[in-house]
């Protein structure tokens, strides 16, 4: 549809941010003036407790306006990417943000030059500064890893160069790489990264095999190029880690959120101890699909065919609100308000950005972009994004601005907990065996793709980083062998690990995100335990979870998560998630047979 043909109730209300362009431009000019005022603090930030307070107060004022302005411009841009005026608005906001970052690059290094005891003295003297205690404690953790001004400038000058491997890979795989065509009846279809998974769900096995082999053959012929790019990415991080006095790339990556490397190792250890669950799911797939030789081009085939229940957005809203009732009246009422006060941009329209996300700032609603199409997947996407927005809502209404964000390590937990509450609600409220089997398979498949597969990625990434740290060569053949061995270990004897899947690493962009993938597995594992506690535990478990949503970054991620009921420094809570995975797999096994 064209955007103006869509009912207003299905479009987000951005006039709550700015009623017109004049208000936007007014804030834009005030931000520019604020940046110049902040620059005058250069060399004076820590002169006294008063100057520190004045700087932090002005910095918050400018940042809040800047975030609000950027969110508005970004949302306007995404509701119609073909609208030139919206794209110009977003570019203006991006340029202003870059100006803010560039001109205030002196702030952290200047504060870290001071003795922490001086900052503690200021916090004690000035009542208004006491709130910043955790902020400064966290900032000064970096002191041993911040170099001299001259050295920092040298590293900064190489930042753009360090982005070359990732940028080149993204251009190569998304723009330059051309895939062959396949014939489906009399229709000629070009294989792409976007449609590959969908084509792998086709009922015709020969067609799936052709798509699979042509897709991976395209990547395989350039695997040495991919290996060189990945090697450059890993060397960049390793070099920075050593320059900044870290023992390894992984230590530097996890240091940002104050995460112990034991958390990473515990995850891999527990997953390895429970690989029989993933292998049994593969074996069940082989049996239900009635195949003598299961291949990786059979891995996306639905185990429950012809399930096509549809849900209007109004129906989805009521199902979701019912499913979230275990979180209490306050949560449900606030979620309902989100539906009714137009947090959501629901329908696809010409020029609208694809996909879905939650986005907002401290001074806006936590808006949600959808491209809702009445399917079960859309229903789960809606409750997932609502989880993000409710996390933001509770954080913003509970914390001062300085602690109003939350770390990436925690970000997926609230959204996945919502999904699991919905899944359990639907399983408990259906008598339809086909629907129950479909939902159970959705649950078990989530374990397969979000815990086991992401843990395998994490193992691959770490093994590749270790090669760099040991000054060992990296090439396509070496990476193929590592990836092949991991597939054999994770998927077992009932699936053929061939030359094509061995080069799958060449198509995974997450390996350019620097020790990011393990957080999918820790997040999903945490959500499994938390949702189980909410449904089957005490009232205190629900209160602890709501406190988790309200915490923002007022403490370190592991501490916040532990208060909610999950201790990622120990293996026990990870094992609890594995036990639930086994339970759901057994249920799926019974109902399918």
C-alpha positions in Angstrom: 0.0 0.0 0.0 0.9 3.6 -0.2 1.5 5.1 3.2 -1.3 7.6 3.1 -3.8 4.7 2.4 -3.1 3.1 5.8 -5.3 3.8 8.8 -3.7 6.2 11.3 -4.1 3.7 14.1 -1.6 1.3 12.4 1.0 4.1 12.1 3.3 5.3 14.9 2.6 8.8 16.2 5.8 10.8 15.7 4.1 14.1 16.4 4.6 13.3 20.0 8.3 14.0 19.3 8.0 17.0 17.0 4.7 18.5 15.8 6.4 20.1 12.8 9.8 20.6 11.1 10.2 24.0 12.9 10.4 22.2 16.3 13.0 19.8 14.8 15.1 22.7 13.5 14.9 24.6 16.8 16.4 21.6 18.7 19.0 21.2 15.9 20.3 24.8 16.4 20.2 24.4 20.2 22.2 21.3 20.0 24.9 23.0 17.9 25.1 25.8 20.5 25.3 23.3 23.3 28.2 21.5 21.6 30.1 24.7 21.4 29.4 25.4 25.1 30.7 21.9 26.0 33.9 22.5 24.0 34.7 25.4 26.3 35.1 22.9 29.2 38.2 21.5 27.4 40.9 21.4 30.1 38.5 22.5 32.8 36.2 19.6 33.3 37.8 18.4 36.6 38.9 21.8 37.9 36.4 21.5 40.7 33.3 19.6 41.8 31.2 22.5 40.5 32.8 22.5 37.1 32.4 18.7 36.8 28.7 19.0 37.8 28.1 21.8 35.3 29.7 19.9 32.5 27.7 16.7 33.2 24.5 18.6 33.5 25.0 20.4 30.1 26.3 17.2 28.5 23.1 15.4 29.5 20.9 18.2 28.2 22.7 18.2 24.8 22.8 14.4 24.5 19.1 14.0 25.3 18.1 16.5 22.6 20.5 14.9 20.2 19.1 11.4 20.8 15.5 12.6 20.5 16.4 14.4 17.2 18.2 11.4 15.8 15.4 8.9 16.7 12.8 11.2 15.0 14.9 11.6 11.8 15.7 7.8 11.7 12.0 6.8 12.1 10.9 9.2 9.5 13.5 7.9 7.1 12.4 4.3 7.7 8.7 4.8 7.2 9.4 5.7 3.6 13.0 5.3 2.3 12.0 6.8 -1.1 11.1 10.1 0.5 14.1 12.4 -0.3 13.2 15.0 2.4 13.2 12.2 5.1 16.6 10.9 4.0 18.0 14.5 4.1 16.6 14.8 7.6 18.4 11.7 8.7 21.6 12.7 7.1 21.5 16.1 9.0 21.0 14.2 12.2 23.9 11.8 11.5 26.2 14.7 10.6 25.3 16.5 13.8 25.9 13.3 15.8 29.3 12.9 14.2 30.1 16.5 15.0 29.2 15.9 18.7 31.4 12.8 18.9 34.3 14.4 17.1 34.4 17.7 19.0 34.0 16.0 22.4 36.5 13.2 21.9 38.7 14.8 24.6 36.2 14.1 27.4 37.0 10.6 28.6 40.7 10.8 28.2 40.8 14.1 30.1 38.8 12.7 33.0 40.9 9.5 33.1 44.1 11.6 33.4 42.9 12.5 36.9 43.5 10.5 40.0 40.3 8.5 40.9 40.6 9.8 44.5 40.0 13.3 43.3 36.8 12.2 41.6 35.7 10.4 44.8 36.4 13.6 46.7 34.1 15.5 44.3 31.4 12.9 44.7 31.6 13.2 48.4 31.6 17.0 48.4 28.7 17.5 45.9 25.4 15.9 46.6 24.3 16.2 42.9 27.3 14.2 41.8 26.7 11.2 44.1 24.4 9.6 41.4 27.5 9.2 39.1 29.3 6.9 41.5 28.8 3.7 39.3 29.4 5.7 36.1 32.9 6.9 37.2 33.7 3.5 38.7 33.1 1.9 35.4 34.9 4.7 33.4 38.0 4.3 35.5 38.2 0.6 34.9 39.5 1.7 31.5 42.4 3.7 32.9 45.1 1.0 32.3 43.9 0.6 28.8 43.9 4.2 27.7 47.1 5.4 26.2 48.8 8.8 25.9 47.0 11.5 23.9 49.6 11.1 21.1 49.2 7.3 21.0 45.4 7.6 21.1 45.5 9.9 18.1 47.6 7.4 16.2 45.2 4.6 17.0 42.2 6.8 16.1 43.8 7.7 12.7 43.9 4.0 11.9 40.2 3.4 12.9 39.0 3.9 9.3 41.6 1.5 8.0 40.6 -1.1 10.6 37.0 -1.0 9.2 38.2 -1.9 5.7 38.0 -5.8 6.1 34.4 -5.5 7.4 33.3 -2.9 4.9 34.9 -4.8 2.0 33.2 -8.1 3.1 29.8 -6.4 3.3 30.2 -4.9 -0.2 31.5 -8.1 -1.6 28.8 -10.3 -0.2 25.8 -7.9 -0.6 26.7 -6.0 -3.8 29.4 -7.7 -5.9 28.7 -11.4 -5.3 26.2 -12.7 -8.0 24.5 -16.0 -7.5 23.2 -18.3 -10.3 19.5 -18.8 -11.3 17.4 -21.9 -10.7 14.3 -23.0 -12.5 11.1 -23.7 -10.6 8.7 -24.9 -13.2 8.8 -22.3 -15.9 9.9 -19.6 -13.4 13.5 -18.4 -13.4 14.6 -17.5 -9.8 17.9 -15.8 -8.9 19.3 -17.2 -5.6 20.1 -14.5 -3.1 21.1 -14.3 0.6 17.6 -13.0 1.3 15.7 -15.9 -0.4 18.1 -18.8 0.3 16.4 -20.0 3.5 12.9 -19.7 1.9 14.1 -21.7 -1.1 15.5 -24.4 1.2 12.0 -25.0 2.6 10.7 -26.1 -0.8 9.2 -29.6 -0.9 11.2 -30.7 -3.9 14.4 -32.2 -2.6 16.2 -32.1 -5.9 15.4 -28.4 -6.2 16.7 -27.8 -2.6 19.9 -29.6 -3.4 20.4 -27.6 -6.6 19.9 -24.3 -4.7 22.2 -25.4 -1.9 25.0 -26.4 -4.1 24.8 -23.4 -6.4 24.6 -21.0 -3.4 27.6 -22.4 -1.6 29.7 -23.0 -4.8 29.5 -19.3 -5.3 30.9 -18.6 -1.9 33.5 -21.4 -2.2 35.1 -20.0 -5.3 36.0 -16.9 -3.3 36.9 -18.5 0.0 40.5 -17.4 0.0 39.4 -13.8 -0.5 37.0 -14.3 2.5 39.7 -15.9 4.6 42.0 -12.9 3.9 39.3 -10.4 4.8 38.5 -12.3 8.1 42.2 -12.5 8.9 42.5 -8.8 8.5 39.6 -8.2 10.8 41.0 -10.5 13.5 44.5 -9.0 13.2 43.1 -5.5 13.6 41.4 -6.5 16.9 44.4 -8.5 18.2 46.7 -5.5 17.5 44.5 -3.1 19.3 44.2 -5.5 22.3 47.9 -5.8 22.7 48.4 -2.1 22.3 45.9 -1.5 25.0 47.5 -4.0 27.4 45.0 -6.8 27.1 46.1 -10.4 27.0 43.9 -11.3 24.1 41.2 -10.0 21.7 38.5 -11.9 23.7 39.5 -10.3 26.9 39.3 -6.8 25.3 35.9 -7.6 23.8 34.4 -8.9 27.1 36.0 -6.2 29.2 33.5 -3.6 27.8 30.6 -5.1 29.8 32.9 -6.4 32.6 32.2 -10.0 31.6 34.6 -12.6 32.8 36.1 -15.0 30.2 34.8 -17.8 32.4 31.3 -17.0 31.2 32.3 -17.6 27.6 34.1 -20.9 28.5 31.2 -22.0 30.7 28.8 -21.5 27.9 30.8 -23.6 25.4 31.4 -26.3 28.1 27.7 -26.7 29.0 26.7 -26.7 25.3 29.3 -29.4 24.5 28.0 -31.5 27.4 24.5 -31.4 26.0 25.2 -31.8 22.2 23.1 -35.0 22.3 20.0 -32.8 22.4 20.9 -31.1 19.0 22.0 -34.5 17.6 18.7 -36.1 18.6 16.8 -33.3 17.0 18.7 -33.9 13.8 17.9 -37.6 14.1 14.2 -36.9 14.6 14.2 -34.7 11.6 15.7 -37.5 9.5 13.1 -39.9 10.7 10.1 -37.6 10.3 11.2 -36.5 6.8 11.7 -40.2 6.0 15.2 -39.8 4.5 18.0 -42.3 4.3 20.6 -39.6 4.0 19.8 -36.3 5.7 21.7 -33.4 4.2 22.1 -29.8 5.2 19.7 -28.8 2.4 17.0 -30.7 4.4 17.7 -28.7 7.6 15.1 -26.0 6.9 12.3 -28.3 5.8 9.2 -27.8 8.1 8.5 -30.9 10.2 4.9 -29.9 10.3 3.6 -29.1 6.8 0.5 -27.1 5.8 0.2 -25.1 9.0 -1.1 -21.7 8.0 -3.1 -20.2 10.8 -3.5 -16.4 10.3 -3.7 -13.7 13.0 -4.9 -10.2 12.4 -3.0 -7.5 14.3 -6.0 -7.0 16.6 -6.0 -10.8 17.3 -2.3 -10.7 17.8 -2.6 -7.9 20.3 -5.1 -9.8 22.5 -3.2 -13.1 22.3 0.0 -11.2 23.4 -1.7 -9.4 26.3 -3.1 -12.7 27.6 0.2 -14.4 27.2 2.0 -11.7 29.2 -0.4 -11.7 32.2 2.0 -13.7 34.4 4.1 -10.5 34.4 1.4 -8.7 36.3 -1.2 -6.0 35.7 1.2 -3.1 35.6 3.2 -4.7 32.8 0.1 -5.7 30.8 -1.5 -2.3 31.2 1.6 -0.5 30.0 1.9 -2.9 27.1 -1.8 -2.3 26.2 -1.1 1.5 26.3 1.7 0.9 23.8 -0.7 -0.8 21.4 -3.4 1.9 21.9 -1.1 5.0 21.9 0.5 4.2 18.6 4.0 2.9 19.5 3.7 0.6 16.5 4.1 1.2 12.8 2.4 -2.0 11.7 1.8 -2.4 7.9 4.2 -2.8 5.0 4.0 0.2 2.6 5.9 1.2 -0.5 9.4 2.4 0.4 9.2 1.2 4.1 12.3 -0.3 5.6 12.1 -4.1 5.8 12.3 -6.2 9.0 11.4 -5.1 12.5 13.0 -3.2 15.4 12.4 -1.3 18.6 13.8 2.2 18.8 13.4 5.2 21.0 15.2 7.6 23.4 14.8 8.7 27.0 12.4 11.5 25.9 10.3 9.5 23.3 8.1 6.5 23.2 9.9 3.2 22.6 8.6 2.9 19.0 8.3 -0.4 17.1 8.6 -0.9 13.4 6.9 -4.0 12.0 6.0 -5.3 8.5 3.1 -7.4 9.9 1.7 -10.0 7.5 -0.8 -12.0 9.7 1.5 -15.1 10.1 2.7 -16.9 13.2 6.2 -15.4 12.6 4.7 -11.9 12.6 2.9 -12.7 15.9 6.2 -13.7 17.5 8.1 -10.8 15.9 5.5 -8.4 17.5 5.9 -9.9 21.0 9.7 -9.9 20.6 9.9 -6.2 19.7 7.4 -5.4 22.4 9.8 -7.1 24.9 12.5 -4.7 23.8 10.2 -1.7 24.1 8.9 -2.6 27.5 12.5 -3.1 28.6 13.2 0.5 27.4 10.0 1.8 29.0 10.8 0.4 32.4 14.4 1.5 32.3 13.5 5.0 31.2 10.8 5.4 33.8 12.9 4.0 36.6 16.5 5.3 36.0 18.1 8.7 35.7 19.3 9.4 32.2 22.9 8.4 32.9 21.8 4.8 33.5 18.9 4.7 31.1 20.5 2.4 28.5 21.2 -1.4 28.9 24.1 -3.5 27.6 24.0 -5.6 24.4 24.7 -8.6 26.8 21.2 -8.1 28.3 19.4 -6.7 25.3 17.9 -9.9 23.9 16.8 -11.3 27.2 13.6 -9.3 27.6 12.5 -9.8 24.0 13.2 -13.6 24.1 11.4 -13.9 27.5 8.3 -12.4 25.9 8.5 -14.9 23.0 8.8 -17.8 25.4 5.9 -16.6 27.5 3.8 -16.4 24.3 5.0 -19.8 23.2 4.1 -21.5 26.5 0.7 -19.7 26.5 -0.2 -21.0 23.0 1.0 -24.5 23.8 -1.2 -24.5 26.9 -4.2 -23.3 25.0 -4.4 -25.4 22.0 -6.1 -28.8 21.5 -5.0 -28.9 17.8 -2.2 -31.6 17.6 -0.8 -30.1 14.4 -0.6 -26.6 16.0 0.9 -28.1 19.1 3.5 -29.9 17.0 4.3 -26.8 15.0 4.7 -24.7 18.2 6.9 -27.4 19.9 9.1 -27.5 16.7 9.3 -23.7 16.8 10.5 -24.0 20.4 13.1 -26.8 19.8 14.3 -25.2 16.6 14.9 -22.0 18.5 17.3 -23.9 20.8 19.0 -25.3 17.7 19.4 -22.0 15.9 19.9 -19.6 18.9 21.9 -21.7 21.3 23.6 -24.6 19.6 24.3 -22.9 16.3 25.4 -19.6 17.8 27.7 -21.5 20.3 29.2 -23.3 17.3 29.8 -19.9 15.7 31.4 -18.7 19.0 33.7 -21.7 19.0 34.7 -21.1 15.4 35.4 -17.4 16.1 37.5 -18.1 19.1 39.5 -20.8 17.4 40.3 -18.4 14.5 41.3 -15.6 17.0 43.6 -18.1 18.8 45.4 -18.7 15.4 46.1 -15.0 15.1 47.3 -14.8 18.7 49.7 -17.7 18.0 51.0 -16.1 14.8 49.7 -19.1 12.8 48.5 -18.8 9.2 44.9 -18.4 8.2 43.6 -19.5 4.9 40.4 -20.9 3.4 41.5 -24.5 3.8 42.4 -24.1 7.5 39.1 -22.3 8.2 37.2 -25.0 6.3 38.7 -27.7 8.4 37.8 -26.0 11.7 34.3 -25.4 10.5 33.8 -28.9 9.2 35.0 -30.5 12.5 32.6 -28.2 14.5 29.7 -29.3 12.3 30.5 -32.9 12.8 30.7 -32.4 16.5 27.5 -30.4 16.8 25.2 -32.2 14.4 26.3 -35.9 14.7 26.3 -38.9 12.5 22.8 -38.6 11.0 23.7 -35.7 8.7 26.3 -35.4 6.0 28.9 -32.7 6.6 29.9 -31.9 3.0 32.3 -29.5 1.3 29.6 -27.0 0.9 28.6 -26.6 4.5 32.3 -26.6 5.5 32.7 -23.1 3.8 29.5 -21.7 5.4 31.7 -19.5 7.5 32.3 -17.3 4.4 28.6 -16.1 4.5 28.3 -15.3 8.2 28.6 -11.5 8.7 28.5 -11.9 12.5 32.2 -13.0 12.4 32.9 -9.3 11.7 31.1 -8.2 14.9 33.9 -9.1 17.3 32.9 -11.7 19.9 29.2 -10.8 19.6 27.6 -14.2 18.7 28.0 -15.9 22.1 25.5 -13.3 23.5 22.7 -14.8 21.5 23.2 -18.1 23.3 23.6 -16.6 26.8 20.6 -14.4 26.2 18.3 -17.2 25.0 19.5 -19.5 27.8 18.8 -16.8 30.4 15.4 -16.1 28.9 14.5 -19.8 29.1 15.3 -19.9 32.8 13.6 -16.6 33.6 10.4 -17.4 31.7 10.3 -20.8 33.5 10.7 -19.0 36.8 7.9 -16.5 36.0 5.5 -19.3 35.0 6.3 -21.9 37.7 8.2 -20.0 40.4 7.1 -17.6 43.2 5.8 -14.1 43.0 9.3 -13.0 44.0 10.7 -14.4 40.7 8.4 -12.1 38.7 9.3 -9.1 40.9 13.0 -9.9 40.4 12.4 -10.0 36.6 10.6 -6.6 36.6 13.5 -5.2 38.6 15.8 -6.5 35.9 13.8 -4.5 33.3 14.1 -1.4 35.5 17.9 -1.7 36.1 19.3 -0.1 32.9 23.0 0.0 33.3 23.0 1.1 36.9 25.1 -2.0 37.7 27.2 -4.4 35.7 25.3 -6.8 33.4 26.2 -10.0 35.2 25.1 -8.5 38.5 21.8 -7.3 37.1 21.1 -10.7 35.6 22.1 -12.5 38.9 19.5 -10.4 40.8 16.9 -11.5 38.3 17.7 -15.2 39.0 20.4 -16.3 36.5 24.1 -16.6 37.5 26.1 -16.8 34.2 29.3 -17.3 36.1 28.1 -20.8 37.0 27.0 -23.7 34.9 23.9 -24.5 36.8 21.5 -22.0 35.1 22.8 -22.9 31.7 22.1 -26.5 32.4 18.5 -25.6 33.5 17.9 -24.3 30.0 19.4 -27.5 28.5 17.0 -29.6 30.6 14.0 -27.6 29.3 15.3 -28.1 25.7 15.4 -31.9 26.3 11.9 -31.8 27.8 10.5 -29.9 24.8 12.3 -32.2 22.3 10.8 -35.3 24.1 7.3 -33.7 23.8 7.9 -33.0 20.1 9.1 -36.5 19.6 6.0 -38.0 21.2 3.5 -35.9 19.3 5.1 -36.3 15.9 5.3 -40.1 16.3 
